[in-house]
């Protein structure tokens, strides 16, 4: 059984993003999120748990943002 993603965003929000953003805009959003995550993850004032949370949240969102593939 697949483990449920605790950071899962609503399917309605994902669908809205996919319908609204062009491929280029989606790629830009992904790059911006990766930069944000790198910047935030490196901040010394965050605890290890907070850093892990930031990383997990960003990875989850990026994985969900990818459009589903058939087969």
ABEGO torsion letter per residue (X at the ends): XBBBBAABBBAAAAAAAAAABBAAAAAAAAAAAAAAAAAAAABAABBAAAAAAAAAAAAAAAAAABBBBBX
